[in-house]
Amino acid sequence: MKHRRIPNRRAVVAGAGALALAATATVTLANANAAPAPAPGPAKLTSLAATTLASQLKTGTAGAFYDAKAEKLVVNVVSEAAAKAVRAKGAEARLVRHTLAQLDAARQTLKTKATIPGTSWGVDPQRNKVVVTADRTVKGARLDRLTKVTEALGDKVELRHSKGEFKPFIGAGDAIWGSGARCSLGFNVVKDGQPYFLTAGHCGNAVKSWSDKQGGSEIATTEASTFPGHDYSLAKYTGNTEHPSEVDLYNGSTQKITKAAEATVGEKVQRSGSTTQVHDGTVKALNASVNYQEGTVDGLIQTDVCAEPGDSGGALFDGETALGLTSGGSGDCSAGGETFFQPVPQALDAYGAQIG
């Protein structure tokens, strides 16, 4: 928010009248030629503020993303009426070709006709397309089938190829250990007044009794686990291990976690895991589907953050906000890659738990 010298009385009277007329004429002329006040531009926002605003602008829009360089939220719309509503809220409106309903219909077609292990897809609001990725295992007849389906969907879909292989990042992260497996603790939570932690569902499927070191005493047991479909698991502490609501930054310090929220495309994020420690990157797509060899997981956060086996279950966060649990992806932290995360709010809702 930005917020005259006159020599005699007669001359004074005459001059005052003339001055009043001149002033009136000037004001009238200025008002007649005044330009309308410019419409307010998009407000500068932090990524978390943009996430909050994006949640208020879902109706009648076609997705949104955060422009970190300009510090603004960009909202896709398909009508001028929707654009006016978006601008009134302080975001930038961008007219696009495809509605979310059209893109969701394309995703459903892919699910029905092209659920092939080694593939993934998610809506990229910056491109206003569904971006489909095939990893190196998709070859021959399966690749031909995928290509045929994507081509039939026209410009609503873009097909890309990855040199890596999509797989859950479980290893043989603070590290948590079970018999024959190592994962990473996601976030400490509270359920019915009792301490628990969240990790990946494929980790919970593999391990029932957890320790904080290889061959150590039990600290927690898996109470519930879902994978595939979703990728989250809930473990209840059974020992006296401290369980602060923090993420290990592997530099002698921790990041306090006070809440959970949905991610926004374009948001700058960090991931902590026991194999590769802390890495950062950007959210690239939401509601992504990944077809692992073990089955399909839907509703994931897609990022360009790297991860490796053993990082599974680890925390994706933005400052004090919990965003996701490391699920899987392709690549590594030497060559780079892409990683998918199970959104934390859905895990909390599924288990009736809260960050704490």
N, C-alpha and C positions, 0 to 999 in steps of 0.2 A: 504494500500500500504506500503510495507515495504522498504514498500519501502526498505677472502681467501688469503692466503699469498704465493707468488711465488718468489724463490730466484734470478732468472736472466731473461733477456729479451726473450731468446729462449724458456725458460720454460713458460714464460708468453704467447708467441704466440701459442705454442703447447697446453698449458692448455686452452687457450681461445677457440681454435678450438674444443677441446674435450668437453668443457663445452657447446658450442653451439650445438654440435651434441646430447649431452645428453639431453639438454633442448628440442630440436626438437623432439627427441624420446619420451620424457616424455609427451609433449603436445599432440603428435599424439596418444599415447597410451591412455591418459586420454580421448580424444575426442572419440576414438573408443569404449570405454567402458562406456561412459556417459549414465545415464538413462534419458529418456525423461522427460521434465518438467511436474510435476504433474498438472492435470487439476484443475482449481480453484474450491474450495468448495462453497457451498451456502453462500451467504452474510448474515450477521446478520442484521435483519430488525426489525423496530417497527411494530406493527400491522397495523398502517395506511400506512406505506411504503409497507407492504406486500399486502394490499388491492390494492394499486396503481399498483404494479407489477402484481398481479393476473388479473387485468383488461386488461393487455397487453398480457396475455398468455392464452386467452380463446380458440383461434383457434387451433384445432388439439389436444386438451387435454381433460381429463375426469374429470374435477373438481380440486379444490385446497383447501388447508386448511393451517392455520397458526399454527406452532408449537411454542407456547409461551415460553416453557422451553428452547428450542434451539435457539429461535429468528430467525426462518427461515420459508420460504414459501415452502410447499411441493406440487408439482403439479403432478397429476395422468396422465399417458400417456399409450398408448397401442402399441407404436412402438419405436424402438431405435432412429429413425430419429427425432421423436418428443422429445425424452429425451435429445438429443444433443442440440436442440434449447432451451429447458428449462434451461439446465445447462449453456448455453452461456449467458443467461440473469441473472444468479446469484441465481437461485432457485434450489431446490432439486427435481430431477425427480424420480417418483416411478411407476414402471410397474404394471398395474392392469389388471383384467380380462374383466371388462365391460366398454364399451364406454358410453359417456353421451347420445348418441342416443338410446342405448339399455335401459338405465335407464329411459329416458324420455318416451320410448314406454311402459315400465312397469307402469309408472305413468298414462299414458293415459288409459291403461287397467283397472287400479284401478278406475279411474274416470268414465269409462263407465260401469263397472260391480260391483263396490263396493262403490258408493257414499252413505254412510250410516251415518246418524247423530251420532255423538260421535266418529268419526274416524278422523285421520289425517295421512298425509304422506309427506315425504320430502327426497331429496337425501342427504345422509351422505357420503361425499367424503372420510372421514377417514376409513369407512367400505366398500366403493365402492358398496353401496347397497341403495335401497329405503327402509327407515325404516317406517313401518306402525304401528300406535298406535291406540288401541281400548280402549275407556274409560269404566267406570263401567256400563254405560247404554247399552252397546252392548252385548246382550245376545241371547240365543236361536237360532232361525232361522237366525237372522241377523249375529250372530257370526259364525254360520256354513257357511253362504254364504261368509263372509269375509275370513274365513280360507281356503275355497275351492279355492278362487281366488288367494290368496297369495301363496298357495302351488303350484298352476299351473305355477306360475312365477319363481319357482325354487330359485336358490341362488342369484338372483337379488334383492330379497325382504326378509325382516325380519319383523316378526310380534311381537309386544310387547303389553302389557296390562297396563293400568293406573288405579289406585285406585280412581282417581279423575274424574271430569266431565268437558268436554270442554264447556266453555260458555264465552260470552263477559263479560268483567269486568266492567260493568256499575253498579252504586250504587244509592240507594233511599235517576296528580294532583297538581302548585297552583290550588286549587279547583275551578271549574267553575260549576255554578248551573243553573238548569232550573226547570220548574215545574215538581216535582216528580222525578228528577234525578240529580245525581252528577257525574261529570267526572273530568278529569284532562286536563289542557291545554298542548298541545304538544310543538309546536314551533311558535314563532312570525315570520311572513313573510310579504313581501311586494308584492302587485299586483297593477300594473298601478299607482305606486307612493302612494298607500293608504295602511294603516296598517290592517292586518288580522292576524288570528292565525289558525293553524291546530290542529285538534283533530280527534278522531275516527269517522268513518262513522256511526256506530250504535249509537253514542252519538248525532250526528247531525240529524239523523232520529228521535230521541226522543225529541229533544229540538230545538226550533226556536229562543228563546230569552234567552241570557245568562247574568248572573250576577256573581260578584266575591265573593258573600256571600249569604247565604240562605235568600231569601226574599228581597234581595237588589235591587238596581236600575240596569237597563239594561246597560251592557257595550258593547255587541256585538250581532249580529243576524246571524243565519246560512244562508249562501248564497248558498252553494251546499253541497251535501252529497251523498255518495255511500256506500251501504251495503245491502245485501251481494255482492259477486263478488270481490270487493275490500273493504277496511275499512278505508276510509279517508273522512274528512269533512273540509270545509273552512268557517270560520266565520269572518265577517267584524266588526271592532270596530266602535261603535256608540257614545261612551262616551269619556271622557278625561283620561281614565286609561292609565298609563304609559305602554309601551310595548317594553322593551329592549330585545335584542336578547341574552337571558340568560336562564339557567335552575336553578331552586331553588334546592339547595343541602340540605336544611333543617337543616343547622348547623350555620346559620348566614351568609353564603356566597353563591355565585352563580358561575356557570360555563358559561363563555362566549361561544356563538355558532357563528361561522363565515362561516360555509359551510355545505353542505350535501354530503353524499357519500353512496355507496353500502357497506354492511357489508361483512365480510369474515368469513368462518367457522374457529373456533379456536380463534377468536378475543375476547379480554376481554372488556366487556361493562358494562355500568351503566344504571339504569332505575330510573326515578323520578316520583312519583305519590302522590296524596294527601292523600291516605289512608295509605300506608305503607312507604311513603317517599322514601329514596334512598336505592337501593339494587344493587348488582353487580353479574356478572356471565359470561357465555361464549356462543358464537354463536355456535349452534349445527348443523344447516342445513339451506339451503336457498331454495327459491322457494317452500316453503311448502304449502300444502293445508289442510284446516281445515273444517270439515263438522259440523258446529254448527247446533243446532236445527232450527235456523232461515234461514239456507242456507250455501252454500259453499263459502269460501274466498280463493283465490289462490295467489301465489307469496309472501308468508309471510316469515319472518325471524323467525326461531325456536331457542329458547334459554332455558337455565336452570335457568334463573332469575325468582324469585317468583313475584307474584302480586295478588291483591285482588280486589273485587268490589269497584269501585270509582277510581281505578288507570287507567281505560280505557282512551285512548287518550294521556296519559303521554309520556314523552320523553325517548327514548333509544338513548344513545350517547356514544361517545368515545372521551374524551377531548373536543376539539372545534368543533367536527364533529357530525352533526345530522344524525342519522341512521334510526330510526323507531318511530312509534306511537303504543302505547300499544293497542292490539286488544282483546285478550282473552287467555284462557288456562285452566289449571287444577291445583288443589292444592292451597296452601296458603303460607304465609311467616312464619308460625310456623312449618309445616311439610315439606315445600318445594314443588316444582312443576315445571311445564314448562309453558312458556309464549310465545305467538306469536305476532309479530309486523309487521305492515304495513310499508314497506320501504318508507322513506321520499322522495327520488328522484322521485318516480312514482307519489306521491301526488303533488309535485311541478310541474311536467310536465303536469299533468291533469288540473291544475288550472292556469298555466302560471304565477306562483309565484316564489319568490326567498327568501332565508333566509335573515332576516334583521329586 
